[in-house]
Amino acid sequence: EKLRISTDRALEKGTPFDLELRFVTAKSNKKWVRIIGRTKSLDKNNKVYGIVQDISTIKAYEASLIVAKQKAEKANRSKSEFLANMSHELRTPLNAIIGFSEMMEQQLLGPIGTEKYLDYISGIRESGTHLLDLISDILDMSKIEAGKYELDLEDLNISKSVQLALHMMEGRAHEAGVKLSLDNQLAESLKIRADRRAVLQILLNILSNAVKFTEEGGEVRIHCKDRSDYIVITISDTGIGIPANKLPQVTRPFEQVSASYSRDHEGSGLGLAITKELVQMHDGNLSIESTVGVGTTVSVRLSKVL
């Protein structure tokens, strides 16, 4: 029917056509063909000419790719849903390991007989904390991918959230020999509609990266600016920077800028990917600018409560 309609239109109006048709041969074989038709005017009448190409093999290959893609997507969704549902089971034993090792390290129930054991206990605590950070990142990313990360929105005092994040990062910055500074131009009463925990995670992820990739003696600066209907939080560092051609990678899950970058700075490679997703879930925007050897600037834009 399609071929007849296309041929009639070509004869009547000179309209070319390009069709892909499926049919069954006399021997019950299913075939796909591509028919390309053109017209040529002869003796004041249009004549149709063209080619017919057997594309059955191409169509079979396309169908197999579609099936493979659907299977891969289903497997990926299953993985994300499984990890999202395993959140409690994975975090609970690690929290116990960290908690009990801290008790032993502080010798709350009495002195440890051999001092060397304190070094071992400290190693257990530090390794447990690092592993918990990695697992938390993976679980958060999986919850986001599985659509199970739900925001608990409220009218949030953003200045207090920024100050809390800065306070929580002071210890790590002090250990790294990095100076933290804050330039807050927001009114103390200014509020945004946001999830308190997610906003704190956004700030901590960016600050943590800034401190991690800034060498001793460097500085991390936080600027908070008020605009007509949104606020901008900018976190700048004097760190190692990121090559311009590598910037798109840093917000992709499980990717880091280079092999040497990964070796020198441990992590899941998920911090900025999670941050970007959380910002977008708030209908916000995240942008990154960086120069190698000079530093990196990450800006987060979030809407105000009007």
N, C-alpha and C positions, 0 to 999 in steps of 0.2 A: 504494500500500500504506500509506504514512504517513497519507494522508488518511482511508482507511478505518478504520485503527486509531484515529486521533484522533476520528473521528466516532462510532465505536462506544463509546469511552470517555466521550465527552460525553453520549451518549444514556443510558448505563448509570449514570454517576456524576455527571453534570452538570459535568464538567471542561472549562473553556474551552481553546482551543488557538490557536496562532499559528504558521503554517507558511510556509516558502518552498520552492516546488517547481519543478522544471525538467521541461518536457515538450516533445514535438514535435507540431506541429499537422498537420492532414490534408494541408496543402500543404508538409510537411517543414520548416516554419519552427520554429526553437528558441526557446522562450519561457520566461520566469521569471514566476511569479505568487506573490503573497502572499495567503494565505487566513487570515482571522481568524474563528474560530467561537465562538459563545456558546450557552448553552442557556436555555430557558425552559420552565417546567413548565405544561402545559395538560392538564386532565382527568386529573391524576395521571400523565401521561407527559411525558417530556422531549422538547422539540422543538429542533432545531439551526437557528440562523440566523447570518448573518454577512455578510462582504464578500469579494470577490475583486478584487485589484488587480494590474494588469500592471506588473511592476517590471523588465522586460527592459532598459530604458535605464539604470536605476540599476545593475544588475548588470554591464552592459557597461562602465560608467564605473569601477566598483570594480575590475574585472579589469584595466583599462588602468592604474589607479593602482598596483596590485600589481606589474605588469610593469615600470612606470617605476621603482618603488622598488627592485626587484631589480636592474635595470640600473645604477641609481645606486650601490647598495651594491657591486656587482661592480666598477664603475669606480673607486670609492674604495679598494677592496682592492687593485686592480691598481696604483693610484698609490702606495699605501703600500708595497707589496712592491717596486715599481720603485725608489723612493727608498731603501728599506732595503738593497737589493742594490747601490746605487750609492755606498754609504758610502765605500769605499776610493777609487774613481775621483774623487770630488768633493773629498775632503780632501787627497789627495796633492799635487796641483799647488799648492794654496793653502799647504800647509806648506812647499813649495819656495820660493814667492814670499816668504813671511815669513822663512824661514831665510836666503836669499841677501840680502834687504834688510837684515837685522840684521848680517850680515857686512860689507856695504858701509857701513852706518851707523857701525860700530865701526872701519872702515878697517883690517881685519885684514891685508889683502894690500898695504897701502900707502896713502898719502894720496890723497884725491880732489882733482882739480885745481881745481874751482870749489866754493866753500863753499855756494852756493845749491843744489847738487845734494844736499847733506845734508838740506836741508829737504824736497826732493822724495822722497828715499829714506825719510825718516821718515814722510811721508804715505802712501807705498806700504805700509810695514810696518803702520801703524795701520789703514789701510783693509783690508788683508789679514786682520789679526787680527779686526777687527769682522765681516768677511764670513765668516770661519771660524766665529766664534761663532754667527752666524745659521744657517749651514748645519748646524752640529753640532746645534743645537736642532731643526731641521726633520727631520734624519735620525734623531735619537733618538726624536722623536714618531712618526715613520713606522715605526720598528722596533717600538715599543710597539703601535701600531695594527695592524701586520701580524703581531703575535705572535712576532716574531723577537728580542725583547729577552730574553735569558736571564740569570738571576741565577746568579752563582758564589758560593754560600753557604759561609760559614766562621764559626768562633767569633771574632768581631771585638771587639777592645778599643775600646769606643766613646769612652772618654776621649781616647785618642790620636788618633782620627779628628776629634774636636771641636777639639783643639788644633792639628792640622794644618790644618784648614779656616780656623781663626782666623789662623794664621800666613800662609796663602796670601792672606788678604784684607787683611792689614795695610797693604800698599803702596797698594791702591786707597782704603782708608779714610783713610790719611794724605794722599793727594792731594786727597780731597774734604773734608778738615778735619773728619772724623767720628771720634769716640772709640769704641774697641771695649773692652768689659769682659766678663769671664767669671766666673760663679759656678758652679763645678762641685762638686756634692754627690755625685758618683758615686765609688765605690771605684776605685782605680787598676787593680784586677784584674778589674773587672766586664766581662762579655762579653755580646754579643747575637749571635744567628744572623742573619747578613746578608751582603750583597754589598759588599765594601770600596769598590769604585769607585762603586757606586750611592749608598751612604750619603754618601760625600764629595760627590757631585754634589748630593744633597738639601741638605746643609748649605751648600755654596757658592751654590746657586741662591737660597736664602732670605737668606743674608748679603749676596749681591750686590744683591738687590732692596732690602734694608733700607738699605744704604749709598747706593744709587742715588737713593732717594726721601727721603733725609734731608739737610737743608740743612747748610751749613757751621756748625760749632759744636754740632751735634747729637750724639746718642749711640746706639749699638747695643749692646744687652746680651744675653748668652747665659746662660741658666740651665739647668742639667742636674739633674734630680731623680730620685731612686730610689724606686720604689714596689714593692709586694710581688712582682709578676710582670712588671712592665714599667718602662721608663724614659720620661721626658718631657724633650724638649729644647725650650725656649722661646726664641725670638729676638724681642726687642722693640726697636722703634726710636722715635725722637721725630720722625718724618718727617711728610710732608704728609697721610698718612691716606687712607682710601678711604671713600666714601659707603656707608652701610649697604645701600642698594638696589643697589649695584654689586658687592658682595662675591661673589655667585655667579659673576660674569663672570671673575674673575681666575684661576680654575682651569680655564677653558675654553680649548681650543687657539685661538691666533691672536687672542684678544680682549684688549683693554686697556680701562681704565676709561672713558676719554673721548678725544676727538680732541686736546685740548690736552695731556692726559697723554701721549699717544703722541708728539706733536711735541717736547715738552720732554725726553723720556727715550727714546732709541732702544732698539730691541729687537724680538725676534720675537713677543713676547707669549706665549711658550711655557714660560718658566721655571717658573712655579708649576703649570702643567698637567702638565709632565713630573714635577715634584716630587711632586705628588699621586699620579700613576700609580705612581711608584717606591715611595712609601710604602705604597700599597695592595698592590703586588706582594709586599711584606714582611708582609702581613696587619696593617699598622699603620693609624694614623689621623692625618689632618692637619686642623687647625682654624685659622681665621683670625678675629681680632677687630680692629676698627679704628675710630678716631674721627678725623674730618677735623680737621686742624690740631693733633692731639695725638700720633698715631702709630699703628703697627700692631704686633700681636703674632701670631706664627705659632707654633703648637705641634705638635710631632711626637711621636707615641706609638709606641714599638717594644717588642716582647716581649723579655724577657731569656732567657738560657740558664739553665734551672733544673736 
